Amino acid sequence: MPQPVLTTIDDLTPYAEELATLRHHIHSCPELAFEEHATSDRVAKMLQEWGYSLTRGIGQTGLVAQLRVGDGTKSLGLRADMDALPIHEDTGLAYASSKPGIMHACGHDGHTTMLLGAAKHLAATRRFSGTLNLIFQPAEERGFDSGAKAMVEDGLFEQFPCDMVFAMHNHPGIEQGRFLTRHGPFMAAGDRVFIKIVGRGGHAARPHLAADPLVAASAIVMALQTVVSRNIDPNDSAVVTVGRLRSGDALNVIPAEAEIGISVRSFDTEVRALLKGRICKLVTDTASAYGTAAEIRYVEGYPVVNNAVEAADLAADVAAELVGVDQVTREFPPMMGSEDFAYMLQVCPGALVRIGNGPSDRGRGLHSPRYDFNDSNLVTGSAFWCRLTERFLVQ
């Protein structure tokens, strides 16, 4: 029996200049969460020209492009995110953002372009049998009530059933083109906590007549440092980071309120619940001990990215065929960052894959004003999506 013809990097190399031009255009015209109208329009126009059937408005600005080939019964989902971040770009690139205060600082311009490159090649070659669903998702960067959640709640997998779903994200600091994945938990759940400490303001010279919320907030910040170290099993992983502490303006005034903002990361459902319980009680009790009151808004964000074993193995096998075994890390350590693709993995088995973006100093990492996606990955990533499709939807 003849071996199936599978896509190689050389097959996509002729697309390199076209893909770079497309990526640069998307980079120069960034759009924030749920505002990706022009990006969605451009993506839709290209996919229609290549023969895909389109469904728009899933998760507001999200869209799904479908291509059926042959009589295969299996279906595959491939997802790319489209949104940018509220960051002012400082790269000096010729194709830098044309919108002050908004930039593609996480590489979603590259993720979208890689999937479009695969879409064009797969439509031309059609070396698979089954149903291919290309999911172009908005609002990954929102942090809560995000694009993946919105698409799932809009019936994404009811309208477009998938046997497996995959996503890819670039990874600065790892050599360009190296693929990373792992079995099970890969990226952490991410929660946000917004706290207001309400006291009684007064004159700085008469502190005994006030109830100082800034002192209470300072005590809470210090006490929060014990939540992980004294409550979580050292064999588990968790992070509680205070990223915001704001209060007062004048030096001779004791303010009436103080604000605290916290980022909470975890990999285990029980650990996540324990963190929430301990943080809320510690904040409430400490505030009370200082004669103030705490108002807590605890926003549960993205779940854990949990890769299915079979899906992670398939992705690693395909990557090894494409770039060589030595360029694939099958059990990359879990990461404390969060990714809303986790919502899709709660409904459909699949895996997140990361691809090295090349060397990066601390000033050029993800969410940095000096970050840029590595154009060399456009061909590699597109070829990966093509070969994964051909391997999963085998003729």
Sequence and secondary structure as in RCSB ss.txt:
>XXXX:A:sequence
MPQPVLTTIDDLTPYAEELATLRHHIHSCPELAFEEHATSDRVAKMLQEWGYSLTRGIGQTGLVAQLRVGDGTKS
LGLRADMDALPIHEDTGLAYASSKPGIMHACGHDGHTTMLLGAAKHLAATRRFSGTLNLIFQPAEERGFDSGAKA
MVEDGLFEQFPCDMVFAMHNHPGIEQGRFLTRHGPFMAAGDRVFIKIVGRGGHAARPHLAADPLVAASAIVMALQ
TVVSRNIDPNDSAVVTVGRLRSGDALNVIPAEAEIGISVRSFDTEVRALLKGRICKLVTDTASAYGTAAEIRYVE
GYPVVNNAVEAADLAADVAAELVGVDQVTREFPPMMGSEDFAYMLQVCPGALVRIGNGPSDRGRGLHSPRYDFND
SNLVTGSAFWCRLTERFLVQ
>XXXX:A:secstr
        HHHHGGGHHHHHHHHHHHHHS   TT  HHHHHHHHHHHHHTT EEEEEETTTEEEEEEEETT   E
EEEEEE   BS       TT  SSTT B  SSHHHHHHHHHHHHHHHHHH    EEEEEEEE  GGGSSS HHHH
HHHTTHHHHS  SEEEEEEEETTS TT EE  SEEEE EEEEEEEEEE B EETT GGGSB HHHHHHHHHHHHT
HHHHTTS TTS EEEEEEEEE  S TTEE SEEEEEEEEEESSHHHHHHHHHHHHHHHHHHHHHTT EEEEEEEE
    EEE HHHHHHHHHHHHHHH GGGEESS   BS   THHHHHHHS EEEEEEE     GGGSTT TT    T
HHHHHHHHHHHHHHHHHT  
